[in-house]
Amino acid sequence: MIVTIFLIIVCLIVLIVLWHLLNNIVKLIVNSIVGLLLLGVVKVLNIFPALGFEQIEIGWLSVLVCAIAGIPGAILLMILHVFGLV
């Protein structure tokens, strides 16, 4: 009887942990996609040349930063581009 109750509690804990993990993974994937789209929209709309800066280049490193960091990564790349560091 005690073993059964213990196993039910362990299964519930595992389910709760998996639920939170899957929710966070979905949020990270959405954040990465939105970050990549933001960087692409900035390039397509020629926002930087309109402000007097060079066009932002999207290379494999920019895509990697946006895929890992998402929206904050895209904003960081834009800030670094304004200061001429990227």
PyMOL commands that set and color helices and strands:
alter all, ss='L'
color gray80, all
select helices_A, chain A and resi 2-44+47-50+60-69+71-82
alter helices_A, ss='H'
color red, helices_A
deselect
rebuild
show_as cartoon
